[in-house]
Amino acid sequence: LARDCRKEIKAINQQITKLGPRDRAERRTLRGDLRRLATEERRRQGAAVAEVIKGAAVIASTLTGLLHPRLAHEKFDIVVIDEAAQALEVATWAGLLRAPRAVLAGDHLQR
């Protein structure tokens, strides 16, 4: 669905490039259409991403990636934090607070 918006955006951009300097009103109208289509494309992409996240059995993310608005309200069954020995404690809380169980994996002898 987002591809449909992208095609329309491309077609409107081509129309704008063909307009002369005196076609200001039409150019303004087309730019308004571009803004509307760009907003619709972002909305559709967001809905698609949310649907994928809801249906996923596993979600892989960095610790700071968990702070992204798309994952902000997600709860998990278990969180695995790899390279836990290298992670800052404050960063691990982003994952630890999202699940009742956690696994911290890492090599404590690693330098």
N, CA, C and O atoms as a GROMACS GRO file, in nm:
protein
  444
    1LEU      N    1   0.081  -0.120   0.000
    1LEU     CA    2   0.000   0.000   0.000
    1LEU      C    3   0.085   0.126   0.000
    1LEU      O    4   0.052   0.226  -0.064
    2ALA      N    5   0.197   0.120   0.073
    2ALA     CA    6   0.285   0.237   0.076
    2ALA      C    7   0.348   0.259  -0.062
    2ALA      O    8   0.382   0.372  -0.098
    3ARG      N    9   0.364   0.152  -0.139
    3ARG     CA   10   0.421   0.165  -0.273
    3ARG      C   11   0.330   0.247  -0.364
    3ARG      O   12   0.376   0.322  -0.450
    4ASP      N   13   0.198   0.231  -0.344
    4ASP     CA   14   0.104   0.311  -0.423
    4ASP      C   15   0.127   0.460  -0.400
    4ASP      O   16   0.128   0.539  -0.495
    5CYS      N   17   0.146   0.497  -0.275
    5CYS     CA   18   0.175   0.637  -0.242
    5CYS      C   19   0.305   0.681  -0.307
    5CYS      O   20   0.314   0.792  -0.361
    6ARG      N   21   0.406   0.595  -0.302
    6ARG     CA   22   0.536   0.628  -0.360
    6ARG      C   23   0.523   0.653  -0.510
    6ARG      O   24   0.585   0.746  -0.562
    7LYS      N   25   0.444   0.572  -0.579
    7LYS     CA   26   0.423   0.591  -0.724
    7LYS      C   27   0.356   0.725  -0.751
    7LYS      O   28   0.395   0.798  -0.842
    8GLU      N   29   0.253   0.757  -0.672
    8GLU     CA   30   0.184   0.884  -0.690
    8GLU      C   31   0.277   1.001  -0.663
    8GLU      O   32   0.274   1.101  -0.735
    9ILE      N   33   0.361   0.990  -0.560
    9ILE     CA   34   0.457   1.095  -0.528
    9ILE      C   35   0.553   1.117  -0.645
    9ILE      O   36   0.584   1.230  -0.681
   10LYS      N   37   0.599   1.008  -0.702
   10LYS     CA   38   0.691   1.017  -0.816
   10LYS      C   39   0.624   1.086  -0.935
   10LYS      O   40   0.684   1.170  -1.001
   11ALA      N   41   0.497   1.049  -0.962
   11ALA     CA   42   0.425   1.110  -1.074
   11ALA      C   43   0.403   1.260  -1.051
   11ALA      O   44   0.418   1.339  -1.144
   12ILE      N   45   0.370   1.298  -0.930
   12ILE     CA   46   0.348   1.441  -0.900
   12ILE      C   47   0.480   1.518  -0.911
   12ILE      O   48   0.482   1.630  -0.962
   13ASN      N   49   0.589   1.459  -0.864
   13ASN     CA   50   0.719   1.525  -0.877
   13ASN      C   51   0.753   1.549  -1.023
   13ASN      O   52   0.809   1.653  -1.059
   14GLN      N   53   0.720   1.453  -1.109
   14GLN     CA   54   0.745   1.471  -1.252
   14GLN      C   55   0.660   1.584  -1.308
   14GLN      O   56   0.707   1.660  -1.392
   15GLN      N   57   0.535   1.594  -1.262
   15GLN     CA   58   0.449   1.703  -1.307
   15GLN      C   59   0.506   1.838  -1.264
   15GLN      O   60   0.504   1.934  -1.341
   16ILE      N   61   0.556   1.844  -1.141
   16ILE     CA   62   0.611   1.970  -1.090
   16ILE      C   63   0.731   2.015  -1.173
   16ILE      O   64   0.746   2.134  -1.202
   17THR      N   65   0.817   1.920  -1.211
   17THR     CA   66   0.936   1.957  -1.288
   17THR      C   67   0.900   2.009  -1.427
   17THR      O   68   0.977   2.082  -1.487
   18LYS      N   69   0.782   1.970  -1.478
   18LYS     CA   70   0.740   2.015  -1.611
   18LYS      C   71   0.673   2.152  -1.609
   18LYS      O   72   0.656   2.215  -1.714
   19LEU      N   73   0.636   2.199  -1.491
   19LEU     CA   74   0.568   2.327  -1.481
   19LEU      C   75   0.665   2.443  -1.505
   19LEU      O   76   0.783   2.437  -1.470
   20GLY      N   77   0.612   2.546  -1.564
   20GLY     CA   78   0.691   2.666  -1.588
   20GLY      C   79   0.690   2.757  -1.466
   20GLY      O   80   0.618   2.730  -1.369
   21PRO      N   81   0.768   2.864  -1.468
   21PRO     CA   82   0.777   2.955  -1.354
   21PRO      C   83   0.646   3.030  -1.326
   21PRO      O   84   0.628   3.082  -1.216
   22ARG      N   85   0.556   3.037  -1.422
   22ARG     CA   86   0.431   3.112  -1.404
   22ARG      C   87   0.317   3.026  -1.348
   22ARG      O   88   0.208   3.078  -1.322
   23ASP      N   89   0.340   2.899  -1.330
   23ASP     CA   90   0.236   2.807  -1.283
   23ASP      C   91   0.244   2.790  -1.131
   23ASP      O   92   0.244   2.678  -1.080
   24ARG      N   93   0.250   2.901  -1.060
   24ARG     CA   94   0.267   2.896  -0.915
   24ARG      C   95   0.149   2.833  -0.844
   24ARG      O   96   0.168   2.754  -0.751
   25ALA      N   97   0.030   2.864  -0.884
   25ALA     CA   98  -0.090   2.811  -0.817
   25ALA      C   99  -0.096   2.658  -0.831
   25ALA      O  100  -0.125   2.587  -0.735
   26GLU      N  101  -0.069   2.611  -0.951
   26GLU     CA  102  -0.072   2.466  -0.972
   26GLU      C  103   0.042   2.398  -0.896
   26GLU      O  104   0.025   2.291  -0.838
   27ARG      N  105   0.158   2.462  -0.897
   27ARG     CA  106   0.273   2.408  -0.822
   27ARG      C  107   0.239   2.398  -0.673
   27ARG      O  108   0.271   2.299  -0.608
   28ARG      N  109   0.174   2.502  -0.619
   28ARG     CA  110   0.136   2.504  -0.477
   28ARG      C  111   0.037   2.390  -0.447
   28ARG      O  112   0.048   2.322  -0.345
   29THR      N  113  -0.057   2.370  -0.537
   29THR     CA  114  -0.156   2.262  -0.520
   29THR      C  115  -0.087   2.126  -0.522
   29THR      O  116  -0.116   2.040  -0.439
   30LEU      N  117   0.003   2.108  -0.617
   30LEU     CA  118   0.074   1.980  -0.627
   30LEU      C  119   0.162   1.954  -0.505
   30LEU      O  120   0.173   1.841  -0.458
   31ARG      N  121   0.225   2.059  -0.453
   31ARG     CA  122   0.307   2.041  -0.333
   31ARG      C  123   0.221   2.004  -0.212
   31ARG      O  124   0.264   1.925  -0.128
   32GLY      N  125   0.102   2.060  -0.204
   32GLY     CA  126   0.008   2.020  -0.099
   32GLY      C  127  -0.029   1.873  -0.112
   32GLY      O  128  -0.038   1.801  -0.013
   33ASP      N  129  -0.050   1.829  -0.237
   33ASP     CA  130  -0.078   1.687  -0.261
   33ASP      C  131   0.040   1.600  -0.218
   33ASP      O  132   0.022   1.493  -0.162
   34LEU      N  133   0.162   1.648  -0.246
   34LEU     CA  134   0.282   1.574  -0.205
   34LEU      C  135   0.289   1.558  -0.054
   34LEU      O  136   0.320   1.450  -0.004
   35ARG      N  137   0.261   1.665   0.019
   35ARG     CA  138   0.262   1.657   0.165
   35ARG      C  139   0.159   1.558   0.216
   35ARG      O  140   0.186   1.478   0.306
   36ARG      N  141   0.040   1.562   0.158
   36ARG     CA  142  -0.067   1.470   0.198
   36ARG      C  143  -0.027   1.326   0.170
   36ARG      O  144  -0.048   1.238   0.255
   37LEU      N  145   0.030   1.300   0.053
   37LEU     CA  146   0.073   1.165   0.017
   37LEU      C  147   0.188   1.116   0.106
   37LEU      O  148   0.191   1.000   0.145
   38ALA      N  149   0.282   1.205   0.137
   38ALA     CA  150   0.394   1.167   0.222
   38ALA      C  151   0.344   1.129   0.362
   38ALA      O  152   0.394   1.034   0.422
   39THR      N  153   0.247   1.204   0.413
   39THR     CA  154   0.189   1.173   0.543
   39THR      C  155   0.119   1.037   0.538
   39THR      O  156   0.132   0.956   0.630
   40GLU      N  157   0.044   1.014   0.432
   40GLU     CA  158  -0.027   0.885   0.417
   40GLU      C  159   0.072   0.769   0.405
   40GLU      O  160   0.050   0.662   0.461
   41GLU      N  161   0.182   0.791   0.332
   41GLU     CA  162   0.283   0.686   0.317
   41GLU      C  163   0.344   0.652   0.452
   41GLU      O  164   0.361   0.534   0.485
   42ARG      N  165   0.378   0.753   0.532
   42ARG     CA  166   0.435   0.727   0.666
   42ARG      C  167   0.335   0.653   0.754
   42ARG      O  168   0.374   0.563   0.829
   43ARG      N  169   0.207   0.689   0.745
   43ARG     CA  170   0.105   0.622   0.824
   43ARG      C  171   0.093   0.475   0.785
   43ARG      O  172   0.084   0.387   0.871
   44ARG      N  173   0.094   0.448   0.655
   44ARG     CA  174   0.084   0.310   0.606
   44ARG      C  175   0.206   0.229   0.645
   44ARG      O  176   0.194   0.113   0.685
   45GLN      N  177   0.324   0.287   0.633
   45GLN     CA  178   0.446   0.216   0.672
   45GLN      C  179   0.445   0.186   0.821
   45GLN      O  180   0.485   0.077   0.863
   46GLY      N  181   0.401   0.283   0.901
   46GLY     CA  182   0.392   0.261   1.045
   46GLY      C  183   0.296   0.149   1.080
   46GLY      O  184   0.325   0.068   1.168
   47ALA      N  185   0.182   0.143   1.012
   47ALA     CA  186   0.085   0.037   1.036
   47ALA      C  187   0.142  -0.098   0.996
   47ALA      O  188   0.119  -0.198   1.064
   48ALA      N  189   0.217  -0.102   0.886
   48ALA     CA  190   0.278  -0.228   0.842
   48ALA      C  191   0.383  -0.276   0.943
   48ALA      O  192   0.389  -0.394   0.975
   49VAL      N  193   0.464  -0.184   0.992
   49VAL     CA  194   0.567  -0.220   1.091
   49VAL      C  195   0.501  -0.270   1.220
   49VAL      O  196   0.546  -0.368   1.279
   50ALA      N  197   0.396  -0.202   1.264
   50ALA     CA  198   0.327  -0.242   1.386
   50ALA      C  199   0.267  -0.382   1.371
   50ALA      O  200   0.269  -0.461   1.465
   51GLU      N  201   0.214  -0.412   1.253
   51GLU     CA  202   0.157  -0.544   1.227
   51GLU      C  203   0.265  -0.653   1.230
   51GLU      O  204   0.242  -0.762   1.284
   52VAL      N  205   0.381  -0.623   1.173
   52VAL     CA  206   0.491  -0.719   1.174
   52VAL      C  207   0.540  -0.744   1.317
   52VAL      O  208   0.565  -0.858   1.355
   53ILE      N  209   0.553  -0.639   1.395
   53ILE     CA  210   0.600  -0.652   1.534
   53ILE      C  211   0.501  -0.735   1.615
   53ILE      O  212   0.542  -0.822   1.693
   54LYS      N  213   0.372  -0.708   1.599
   54LYS     CA  214   0.270  -0.782   1.674
   54LYS      C  215   0.271  -0.931   1.640
   54LYS      O  216   0.245  -1.014   1.727
   55GLY      N  217   0.302  -0.965   1.515
   55GLY     CA  218   0.300  -1.104   1.472
   55GLY      C  219   0.432  -1.177   1.486
   55GLY      O  220   0.441  -1.296   1.456
   56ALA      N  221   0.536  -1.108   1.531
   56ALA     CA  222   0.670  -1.168   1.537
   56ALA      C  223   0.686  -1.256   1.661
   56ALA      O  224   0.643  -1.219   1.771
   57ALA      N  225   0.748  -1.371   1.642
   57ALA     CA  226   0.779  -1.459   1.755
   57ALA      C  227   0.906  -1.411   1.826
   57ALA      O  228   0.920  -1.429   1.947
   58VAL      N  229   0.997  -1.351   1.750
   58VAL     CA  230   1.124  -1.303   1.805
   58VAL      C  231   1.149  -1.163   1.752
   58VAL      O  232   1.129  -1.136   1.633
   59ILE      N  233   1.192  -1.075   1.840
   59ILE     CA  234   1.231  -0.940   1.798
   59ILE      C  235   1.374  -0.918   1.844
   59ILE      O  236   1.404  -0.930   1.963
   60ALA      N  237   1.462  -0.886   1.750
   60ALA     CA  238   1.602  -0.858   1.782
   60ALA      C  239   1.622  -0.707   1.778
   60ALA      O  240   1.577  -0.639   1.686
   61SER      N  241   1.691  -0.656   1.879
   61SER     CA  242   1.711  -0.512   1.887
   61SER      C  243   1.836  -0.484   1.968
   61SER      O  244   1.882  -0.568   2.046
   62THR      N  245   1.891  -0.367   1.949
   62THR     CA  246   1.994  -0.321   2.040
   62THR      C  247   1.924  -0.270   2.165
   62THR      O  248   1.803  -0.252   2.166
   63LEU      N  249   2.000  -0.247   2.270
   63LEU     CA  250   1.940  -0.196   2.393
   63LEU      C  251   1.878  -0.059   2.372
   63LEU      O  252   1.770  -0.031   2.423
   64THR      N  253   1.946   0.026   2.299
   64THR     CA  254   1.889   0.158   2.274
   64THR      C  255   1.775   0.152   2.173
   64THR      O  256   1.688   0.239   2.173
   65GLY      N  257   1.774   0.051   2.087
   65GLY     CA  258   1.665   0.033   1.991
   65GLY      C  259   1.533   0.005   2.059
   65GLY      O  260   1.427   0.034   2.003
   66LEU      N  261   1.538  -0.051   2.179
   66LEU     CA  262   1.415  -0.077   2.254
   66LEU      C  263   1.344   0.051   2.295
   66LEU      O  264   1.226   0.048   2.330
   67LEU      N  265   1.415   0.162   2.291
   67LEU     CA  266   1.356   0.290   2.329
   67LEU      C  267   1.280   0.356   2.214
   67LEU      O  268   1.217   0.460   2.232
   68HIS      N  269   1.287   0.295   2.094
   68HIS     CA  270   1.217   0.350   1.978
   68HIS      C  271   1.067   0.352   2.005
   68HIS      O  272   1.014   0.259   2.066
   69PRO      N  273   0.997   0.456   1.961
   69PRO     CA  274   0.853   0.466   1.986
   69PRO      C  275   0.771   0.344   1.941
   69PRO      O  276   0.669   0.313   2.001
   70ARG      N  277   0.815   0.276   1.836
   70ARG     CA  278   0.742   0.158   1.788
   70ARG      C  279   0.750   0.042   1.887
   70ARG      O  280   0.662  -0.044   1.889
   71LEU      N  281   0.855   0.039   1.968
   71LEU     CA  282   0.871  -0.068   2.066
   71LEU      C  283   0.845  -0.020   2.209
   71LEU      O  284   0.858  -0.098   2.303
   72ALA      N  285   0.810   0.104   2.225
   72ALA     CA  286   0.801   0.165   2.358
   72ALA      C  287   0.705   0.092   2.451
   72ALA      O  288   0.731   0.085   2.571
   73HIS      N  289   0.596   0.038   2.400
   73HIS     CA  290   0.495  -0.023   2.487
   73HIS      C  291   0.491  -0.174   2.475
   73HIS      O  292   0.399  -0.238   2.526
   74GLU      N  293   0.590  -0.233   2.410
   74GLU     CA  294   0.593  -0.378   2.392
   74GLU      C  295   0.645  -0.446   2.518
   74GLU      O  296   0.740  -0.400   2.581
   75LYS      N  297   0.581  -0.556   2.554
   75LYS     CA  298   0.628  -0.642   2.663
   75LYS      C  299   0.672  -0.774   2.601
   75LYS      O  300   0.618  -0.816   2.498
   76PHE      N  301   0.769  -0.838   2.663
   76PHE     CA  302   0.825  -0.962   2.609
   76PHE      C  303   0.820  -1.072   2.714
   76PHE      O  304   0.814  -1.044   2.834
   77ASP      N  305   0.822  -1.198   2.669
   77ASP     CA  306   0.826  -1.311   2.761
   77ASP      C  307   0.963  -1.323   2.826
   77ASP      O  308   0.976  -1.353   2.944
   78ILE      N  309   1.065  -1.300   2.744
   78ILE     CA  310   1.203  -1.311   2.793
   78ILE      C  311   1.290  -1.213   2.714
   78ILE      O  312   1.266  -1.187   2.596
   79VAL      N  313   1.390  -1.161   2.780
   79VAL     CA  314   1.486  -1.072   2.716
   79VAL      C  315   1.623  -1.135   2.728
   79VAL      O  316   1.663  -1.178   2.836
   80VAL      N  317   1.696  -1.141   2.617
   80VAL     CA  318   1.833  -1.192   2.617
   80VAL      C  319   1.924  -1.074   2.584
   80VAL      O  320   1.910  -1.010   2.480
   81ILE      N  321   2.015  -1.046   2.675
   81ILE     CA  322   2.109  -0.936   2.654
   81ILE      C  323   2.246  -0.998   2.628
   81ILE      O  324   2.310  -1.052   2.718
   82ASP      N  325   2.289  -0.990   2.503
   82ASP     CA  326   2.419  -1.044   2.464
   82ASP      C  327   2.526  -0.939   2.495
   82ASP      O  328   2.499  -0.819   2.496
   83GLU      N  329   2.646  -0.987   2.518
   83GLU     CA  330   2.758  -0.899   2.554
   83GLU      C  331   2.723  -0.816   2.678
   83GLU      O  332   2.754  -0.697   2.685
   84ALA      N  333   2.659  -0.880   2.774
   84ALA     CA  334   2.616  -0.811   2.896
   84ALA      C  335   2.734  -0.755   2.974
   84ALA      O  336   2.721  -0.654   3.042
   85ALA      N  337   2.848  -0.820   2.965
   85ALA     CA  338   2.966  -0.772   3.037
   85ALA      C  339   3.015  -0.639   2.980
   85ALA      O  340   3.081  -0.562   3.050
   86GLN      N  341   2.983  -0.613   2.854
   86GLN     CA  342   3.026  -0.488   2.790
   86GLN      C  343   2.920  -0.379   2.798
   86GLN      O  344   2.949  -0.262   2.772
   87ALA      N  345   2.796  -0.416   2.833
   87ALA     CA  346   2.686  -0.319   2.833
   87ALA      C  347   2.689  -0.233   2.958
   87ALA      O  348   2.727  -0.278   3.066
   88LEU      N  349   2.648  -0.109   2.942
   88LEU     CA  350   2.632  -0.021   3.057
   88LEU      C  351   2.507  -0.063   3.134
   88LEU      O  352   2.406  -0.098   3.074
   89GLU      N  353   2.516  -0.058   3.265
   89GLU     CA  354   2.402  -0.102   3.346
   89GLU      C  355   2.275  -0.024   3.311
   89GLU      O  356   2.168  -0.082   3.299
   90VAL      N  357   2.287   0.105   3.296
   90VAL     CA  358   2.171   0.188   3.267
   90VAL      C  359   2.106   0.147   3.134
   90VAL      O  360   1.984   0.156   3.120
   91ALA      N  361   2.185   0.104   3.037
   91ALA     CA  362   2.130   0.062   2.907
   91ALA      C  363   2.054  -0.070   2.920
   91ALA      O  364   1.956  -0.090   2.850
   92THR      N  365   2.098  -0.159   3.008
   92THR     CA  366   2.032  -0.288   3.022
   92THR      C  367   1.892  -0.275   3.081
   92THR      O  368   1.808  -0.362   3.060
   93TRP      N  369   1.865  -0.168   3.154
   93TRP     CA  370   1.732  -0.150   3.214
   93TRP      C  371   1.624  -0.138   3.108
   93TRP      O  372   1.509  -0.174   3.134
   94ALA      N  373   1.658  -0.089   2.991
   94ALA     CA  374   1.559  -0.078   2.882
   94ALA      C  375   1.502  -0.214   2.849
   94ALA      O  376   1.383  -0.225   2.817
   95GLY      N  377   1.584  -0.318   2.856
   95GLY     CA  378   1.536  -0.454   2.828
   95GLY      C  379   1.483  -0.523   2.952
   95GLY      O  380   1.381  -0.591   2.947
   96LEU      N  381   1.553  -0.507   3.064
   96LEU     CA  382   1.515  -0.578   3.185
   96LEU      C  383   1.375  -0.542   3.235
   96LEU      O  384   1.307  -0.625   3.295
   97LEU      N  385   1.333  -0.421   3.212
   97LEU     CA  386   1.201  -0.378   3.258
   97LEU      C  387   1.087  -0.423   3.166
   97LEU      O  388   0.970  -0.400   3.198
   98ARG      N  389   1.120  -0.485   3.055
   98ARG     CA  390   1.019  -0.525   2.958
   98ARG      C  391   0.976  -0.670   2.967
   98ARG      O  392   0.883  -0.712   2.897
   99ALA      N  393   1.041  -0.749   3.053
   99ALA     CA  394   1.010  -0.892   3.059
   99ALA      C  395   1.026  -0.945   3.201
   99ALA      O  396   1.107  -0.894   3.278
  100PRO      N  397   0.948  -1.048   3.236
  100PRO     CA  398   0.961  -1.106   3.369
  100PRO      C  399   1.088  -1.192   3.385
  100PRO      O  400   1.133  -1.217   3.497
  101ARG      N  401   1.145  -1.235   3.272
  101ARG     CA  402   1.268  -1.316   3.276
  101ARG      C  403   1.373  -1.256   3.184
  101ARG      O  404   1.342  -1.197   3.080
  102ALA      N  405   1.499  -1.272   3.225
  102ALA     CA  406   1.609  -1.218   3.144
  102ALA      C  407   1.727  -1.314   3.148
  102ALA      O  408   1.750  -1.384   3.247
  103VAL      N  409   1.801  -1.316   3.040
  103VAL     CA  410   1.925  -1.392   3.030
  103VAL      C  411   2.034  -1.292   2.995
  103VAL      O  412   2.025  -1.220   2.895
  104LEU      N  413   2.138  -1.289   3.078
  104LEU     CA  414   2.254  -1.203   3.050
  104LEU      C  415   2.364  -1.293   2.999
  104LEU      O  416   2.413  -1.380   3.072
  105ALA      N  417   2.405  -1.272   2.875
  105ALA     CA  418   2.508  -1.356   2.813
  105ALA      C  419   2.631  -1.270   2.786
  105ALA      O  420   2.620  -1.156   2.742
  106GLY      N  421   2.746  -1.327   2.812
  106GLY     CA  422   2.869  -1.253   2.784
  106GLY      C  423   2.987  -1.326   2.843
  106GLY      O  424   2.970  -1.417   2.925
  107ASP      N  425   3.104  -1.288   2.804
  107ASP     CA  426   3.228  -1.347   2.852
  107ASP      C  427   3.291  -1.253   2.953
  107ASP      O  428   3.340  -1.146   2.917
  108HIS      N  429   3.288  -1.292   3.078
  108HIS     CA  430   3.342  -1.205   3.184
  108HIS      C  431   3.494  -1.190   3.175
  108HIS      O  432   3.550  -1.101   3.239
  109LEU      N  433   3.561  -1.277   3.098
  109LEU     CA  434   3.706  -1.267   3.080
  109LEU      C  435   3.745  -1.190   2.954
  109LEU      O  436   3.864  -1.169   2.928
  110GLN      N  437   3.648  -1.150   2.879
  110GLN     CA  438   3.676  -1.079   2.754
  110GLN      C  439   3.732  -0.940   2.782
  110GLN      O  440   3.687  -0.871   2.874
  111ARG      N  441   3.828  -0.901   2.703
  111ARG     CA  442   3.888  -0.768   2.720
  111ARG      C  443   3.859  -0.681   2.604
  111ARG      O  444   3.902  -0.566   2.600
   0.00000   0.00000   0.00000
